[in-house]
Amino acid sequence: MSYLQAKVETVLEFLSSLFHDKNLSYSAINTARSALSTFLILLDSNETVRSHPLINRLMRGVFQL
């Protein structure tokens, strides 16, 4: 596994920690997602960080909260 690859669960945990632990805004978390999507390859999916359904669902939840 390369440092440019990650599981979807790892990305979800990271973005969730930005919201829960760091108390960051939707805008800051979306910026982090955008940065990850420029170089990160998801191991267990053909989707990208930007288009993965579970990551999008997390982002919608963060936005609503």
C-alpha positions as CSV (number, residue, x, y, z in Angstrom):
1,M,0.0,0.0,0.0
2,S,1.3,3.4,-1.0
3,Y,0.9,6.6,1.1
4,L,-1.2,7.8,-1.8
5,Q,-3.8,5.1,-1.2
6,A,-6.4,4.8,1.6
7,K,-9.5,2.9,2.5
8,V,-12.8,4.7,2.5
9,E,-13.2,4.1,6.2
10,T,-9.9,5.9,6.9
11,V,-11.1,8.9,5.0
12,L,-14.4,8.9,6.7
13,E,-12.7,8.6,10.1
14,F,-10.4,11.5,9.3
15,L,-13.2,13.8,8.1
16,S,-15.4,12.9,11.0
17,S,-12.6,13.7,13.5
18,L,-12.2,17.1,11.9
19,F,-15.9,17.7,12.7
20,H,-16.2,16.1,16.2
21,D,-12.7,16.4,17.7
22,K,-11.4,19.6,16.0
23,N,-14.9,21.3,15.8
24,L,-14.1,22.6,12.3
25,S,-16.8,24.2,10.0
26,Y,-18.3,22.5,6.9
27,S,-16.1,24.8,4.7
28,A,-12.9,23.7,6.4
29,I,-13.9,20.0,6.2
30,N,-14.9,20.4,2.5
31,T,-11.5,22.0,1.8
32,A,-9.8,19.0,3.4
33,R,-11.9,16.6,1.3
34,S,-10.9,18.6,-1.8
35,A,-7.3,18.5,-0.9
36,L,-7.5,14.7,-0.4
37,S,-9.2,14.2,-3.7
38,T,-6.4,15.7,-5.6
39,F,-3.9,13.0,-4.7
40,L,-5.6,10.2,-2.8
41,I,-6.7,6.9,-4.4
42,L,-9.4,4.9,-2.6
43,L,-8.3,1.3,-2.3
44,D,-11.7,-0.4,-2.0
45,S,-13.6,1.6,-4.5
46,N,-13.7,2.8,-8.1
47,E,-15.0,6.1,-6.9
48,T,-12.9,9.2,-6.0
49,V,-12.9,11.0,-2.7
50,R,-15.0,13.7,-4.2
51,S,-17.6,11.3,-5.7
52,H,-17.8,8.4,-3.2
53,P,-21.4,8.1,-1.9
54,L,-20.5,7.5,1.8
55,I,-18.2,10.5,1.9
56,N,-20.9,12.6,0.2
57,R,-23.4,11.4,2.8
58,L,-21.0,12.4,5.6
59,M,-20.6,15.8,4.0
60,R,-24.3,16.4,3.7
61,G,-24.7,15.5,7.4
62,V,-21.9,17.9,8.4
63,F,-23.6,20.6,6.3
64,Q,-27.0,20.1,8.0
65,L,-25.5,20.1,11.5
